[in-house]
Amino acid sequence: MPQVVLVQPEIPPNTGNIARTCAATSTPLHLVGPLGFSISDRYLKRAGLDYWPLVDLHYHENLPSFYNIQASLGGRLIGFSVRGNYDYSQWQYEPNDWLLFGCETAGLPPEVLQQCHQTLYIPMIQPKVRSLNLSVSTAIALFEALRQLNFYQD
């Protein structure tokens, strides 16, 4: 099962929406601090509604602590960026991939992108749009990975 990683997210409703997507797909969610909000933030909880008990949530205080866990579990770090190298839909996902997304205002830091095995982008037709919303991007990427991996076949 791929895992979703949010590196230093800033906007509680985005994280709540992503948590809801992760709950719906039984996908582990990793939050890497520092966060731009408190885990108990009411906006975060409101966006995730009553699904928080269904979220396989992991909190990492910082990048080094996240990297330690990821290294012990294995798998590829796949970073998502508007400046990624490959179209997300053309990439071949593997079950143990870690899908990394950066904060809403700056994306993934350069030092994180350098640690990634590959960087992917989600194409947009309108060049004047800088990026998609974080929760939308996460859902697009996660559902493509799950589709490719046949996680929803009966």
RONU-711898 format. One record per residue (C-alpha): x, y negated, z. Coordinates in steps of 0.2 Angstrom, whole numbers, padded with zeros to 4 digits, always signed. Example, Ala and Ser with C-alpha at 12.3 -4.5 7.8 and 13.67 -1.06 7.14 Angstrom:
BEGIN
+0062+0022+0039 +0068+0005+0036 
This chain:
BEGIN
+0000+0000+0000 +0007-0017-0005 +0009-0029+0009 +0005-0048+0009 +0017-0060+0017 +0014-0079+0020 +0030-0088+0023 +0026-0103+0034 +0008-0107+0029 +0001-0124+0034 -0017-0124+0031 -0028-0113+0042 -0043-0110+0030 -0031-0103+0017 -0024-0091+0029 -0041-0086+0035 -0047-0083+0018 -0032-0073+0014 -0035-0063+0030 -0052-0059+0024 -0046-0053+0008 -0033-0042+0017 -0047-0035+0028 -0058-0031+0013 -0043-0022+0005 -0035-0014+0020 -0019-0023+0016 -0007-0028+0030 -0005-0046+0032 +0012-0054+0038 +0013-0072+0044 +0031-0078+0045 +0033-0094+0056 +0034-0107+0060 +0016-0109+0056 +0008-0126+0053 -0006-0121+0065 -0010-0110+0080 -0016-0093+0077 -0031-0097+0088 -0035-0112+0077 -0054-0113+0075 -0053-0117+0056 -0042-0101+0054 -0055-0091+0063 -0070-0099+0054 -0062-0095+0037 -0059-0077+0042 -0076-0076+0050 -0079-0060+0060 -0066-0050+0050 -0051-0053+0061 -0053-0036+0070 -0051-0028+0053 -0035-0037+0048 -0019-0027+0050 -0010-0043+0056 +0009-0045+0059 +0017-0061+0066 +0036-0064+0063 +0043-0079+0072 +0055-0083+0058 +0062-0076+0042 +0076-0066+0050 +0064-0056+0061 +0053-0053+0045 +0068-0047+0035 +0073-0035+0049 +0056-0027+0049 +0055-0027+0030 +0072-0019+0028 +0068-0005+0041 +0052-0001+0031 +0060-0003+0013 +0051-0009-0002 +0054-0023-0014 +0052-0042-0010 +0041-0049-0024 +0040-0068-0023 +0027-0078-0031 +0031-0096-0038 +0026-0107-0052 +0044-0105-0058 +0044-0086-0057 +0052-0076-0071 +0038-0064-0075 +0020-0065-0078 +0011-0056-0063 +0000-0046-0074 +0015-0039-0084 +0024-0034-0069 +0024-0015-0064 +0020-0015-0045 +0025-0001-0033 +0016+0005-0018 +0029-0002-0006 +0030-0020-0013 +0029-0035-0002 +0020-0049-0010 +0027-0066-0004 +0019-0082-0005 +0025-0099+0002 +0017-0114+0010 +0004-0124+0002 +0015-0140-0001 +0032-0133-0006 +0030-0114-0011 +0043-0102-0006 +0060-0110+0000 +0074-0107-0012 +0083-0096+0001 +0068-0084+0001 +0067-0084-0018 +0085-0079-0019 +0081-0064-0007 +0067-0058-0019 +0070-0043-0031 +0059-0052-0043 +0049-0068-0045 +0032-0069-0053 +0020-0082-0059 +0002-0084-0063 +0000-0092-0080 -0011-0108-0081 -0018-0116-0097 -0019-0134-0091 -0001-0140-0088 -0007-0155-0078 -0012-0143-0064 +0004-0140-0053 -0002-0124-0044 -0017-0114-0039 -0024-0113-0021 -0014-0101-0010 -0029-0090-0006 -0033-0089-0024 -0016-0085-0030 -0014-0071-0016 -0031-0063-0021 -0026-0063-0040 -0009-0055-0036 -0015-0043-0023 -0030-0036-0034 -0019-0034-0049 -0006-0024-0039 -0020-0013-0032 -0028-0011-0049 -0012-0005-0056 -0009+0007-0042 -0026+0014-0043 -0030+0011-0025 -0049+0010-0029 -0051+0026-0039 -0064+0038-0032 
